[in-house]
Amino acid sequence: MNQLLSDFVTQYLSSIEEHLSRAVPAPIQGGERLIEAMRYSLLNGGKRIRPLLVLAAAKACGSNLLSKKVYSAAVAVEYIHAYSLIHDDLPAMDDDDLRRGQPTCHIAFDEATAILAGDALQCAAFEVLSESADTLPLVAPLAKAAGARGMVVGQAIDLGAVDQALDLQQLSHMHKHKTGALIEVSVQMGAIVSGATPAQLAALQRYAAAIGLAFQIQDDILDVTADTHTLGKQQGADAANNKPTYVSLLGLEEAKSKACSLLVEAKSALTLLPDGDVLAAIADYIVERGN
């Protein structure tokens, strides 16, 4: 992580964490364990790349980063991300025992509580966005990115791809939805709440599409090259589950080359923006993490 991004994280991460924690509903009698599971999965660390992307995109378009609407967008997208991780880890999905170096939600609590915690976090994301007229325009793009035209269909394609041979186009299609959709909408929401011009929105879409795919390629690389402690989840899980990855399809070195070419593409899209330096630094981090 370069100094520019480190300074940005230092300045804003604590505010992101505070807003995430504050937006979790208060327990209702009999629902204490549910709220505990929500907080456990949401607040147990994580890089917060998606909410940081919301803030960085808003900054790139000249927005005031102390604005409540910017943090509402950041909270909503991280709630969706946290819900997706809970459900992805379930035995019926990827069947993972570790997340961010801690037992996954269904291990720490139980499977039923994990399902309900994910459900509740998903609903809470849209509750946050519906509280203000400023953020109502974000409901539709986030719902599209999270649902059957975005992340959820990506997970369905992923589950159906186990033990199957995918070509590069099919693999990219899967990850554009499973991983890329939520990254793309994070950037889009930051731009929308900042009043970005159509040209700026188009440039940010190109940037986000490139880093969304680069993010997944780097994840595939790290699944091969990093250890379980570094990853915070089980190393080699994709190979063990016989899932197609960019490394299995392209080989390690070509996968690295593809990630680097996407980094160049992402950064070249930022030239139309007033202040895209932090977005560029996030792109660098996405491709260089683990190196």
Secondary structure as UniProt FT lines:
FT   HELIX           3..23
FT   TURN            29..30
FT   HELIX           32..42
FT   HELIX           49..60
FT   TURN            61..62
FT   TURN            65..66
FT   HELIX           68..88
FT   TURN            91..94
FT   STRAND          98..99
FT   TURN            100..101
FT   STRAND          102..103
FT   HELIX           105..108
FT   HELIX           111..129
FT   TURN            130..131
FT   TURN            133..135
FT   HELIX           136..138
FT   HELIX           139..146
FT   TURN            147..150
FT   HELIX           151..160
FT   TURN            161..163
FT   HELIX           168..175
FT   HELIX           176..180
FT   HELIX           181..192
FT   TURN            193..195
FT   HELIX           198..225
FT   HELIX           228..231
FT   TURN            235..236
FT   HELIX           237..240
FT   TURN            241..242
FT   HELIX           246..250
FT   HELIX           252..268
FT   HELIX           269..272
FT   HELIX           277..288
FT   TURN            289..290
//
